[in-house]
Amino acid sequence: MTRTISKSKLKANMLQIFREIEKSGEELVVTDRNRPTLLIRPVEQKRSMDEVFAPWRGKAIVYEDLNAPTDEEWEALE
């Protein structure tokens, strides 16, 4: 469930609230007169290629040179 907070409460406790959002990773909806006006969420950090493919490292099996040219003819799809 997304938390909501009024602009006035946000202003009074902004640094504390920002630290909580950074730790929890949750979004916060800011309201003005009970109407949602802003969405505050942490920035997603980009992961390196090593981090993305780490679970599959050493699990792929290659039986031929992937960079070698192929001599197979391909038929055009109609």
C-alpha positions, 0 to 999 in steps of 0.5 A: 500500500502506498503511503500518503502525506500532506504537503504541510507534513512533508515540509515539516519532516522532509529530510526524515521522510526522504531518508525513510524512502531511501531505506524502504524503497517505497513510493510516497504520494503527496496530497494537497487538500486531500488530492494527490499532487506528487509522487515521490519515489527513489531513483533506481540505480542502473546495474552493471552487466556483470550484476544482471547476468551473474545468475547465469554465469557458467551455465551456458553451453556453446558447442560452436564458435558463435562468431564463425560465418555460417554457410547455411542458406536461409529461405525468405519468409513469404 
